[in-house]
Every structure is written in structure tokens, then in C-alpha cells.
């Protein structure tokens, strides 16, 4: 406040001072009531703004969560599709490999069967040849034994030359 107002107040009479103070107090009370009401209004507005911000934030969070969930679901679907394609590719490769192995096994089994049959025939032929050889040997042995006996008998009839 300026010095003139202060001096003017001091010059006022005592009878005016209480009315003036009363008025000032009334004005202060009105002013305080207005300020209090304004502060309450501001606080109410701030609460509303905060609630709206929280709701907006919650909506944004829900939207973000929904968006991320959609992206994750999309990514999972893509991965499932990719895995299924790879699985099918592996299944085809495995089937092809299995058929190749089966065909190779059949070919080897056929070769083995042919070799076994050839071996069996050759074995039978060798056994027959061995039997024939043994039979000839036995016949020759018999023949030689008979000849030995004949010669032995002939020597018994021959006079001894001493």
C-alpha cells in the first residue's frame, strides 16, 4: 500500500475505524468465501480432469493391450502356419526318404535272395560233386579191395619159392 492510504487511515476517527474494519472483515469474509468457492471449483475441475485423464489413460492402456494382443495373436497365427508348412515339408521329405529306403531295401533284399539262391544251387552242386567223388572213391576202394583179395587168394595158391 502506498503511504498516503496509510496516513489517511490513521487520520480517520475512532468511530469510523470499527465500521471500516467491520466492512473490511466482511469484504475479507466475502473475498475468502469467493476464493474458497473458486478453490473448491478448481479442485472439483482438477478432480474431473484427473478422472477423465485416468479414464483416457485406462482406455489407452486397454487399446494398447488390445493392439498388442492382436499383434501377438497375428504373430502366433503366422508361426503356427509356418510350423505347419515346415511340418508338412518334413513329412513329405520323410515320406520320400522312407520310400527311397524301402526301395533300396527291396533291391538289396532281391540281390540277397538271388545270391542266396545262387549259393544254394552252387552248394548243392558242390555237395553232389563231393558225394559223387566220395561214391567213386568208395567204388574204387571196393574195386581195389576186391582186387587185393583176388591177388591175395592167388598168392595163396601159388607155390612158395623158397
C-alpha positions, 0 to 999 in steps of 0.5 A: 500500500502506498503511504498516503492510504496509510496516513489517511487511515490513521487520520480517520476517527475512532468511530469510523475505524470499527465500521471500516474494519467491520466492512473490511472483515466482511469484504475479507469474509466475502473475498475468502468465501469467493476464493474458497468457492473458486478453490473448491471449483478448481479442485472439483475441475482438477478432480474431473480432469484427473478422472477423465485423464485416468479414464483416457489413460485406462482406455489407452492402456486397454487399446494398447493391450488390445493392439498388442494382443492382436499383434501377438495373436497375428504373430502366433497365427503366422508361426503356427502356419509356418510350423505347419508348412515346415511340418508338412515339408518334413513329412513329405521329405520323410515320406520320400526318404522312407520310400527311397529306403524301402526301395533300396531295401527291396533291391538289396533284399532281391540281390540277397535272395538271388545270391542266396539262391545262387549259393544254394544251387552252387552248394548243392552242386558242390555237395553232389560233386563231393558225394559223387567223388566220395561214391567213386572213391568208395567204388574204387576202394571196393574195386581195389579191395576186391582186387587185393583179395583176388591177388591175395587168394592167388598168392595163396595158391601159388607155390612158395619159392623158397 
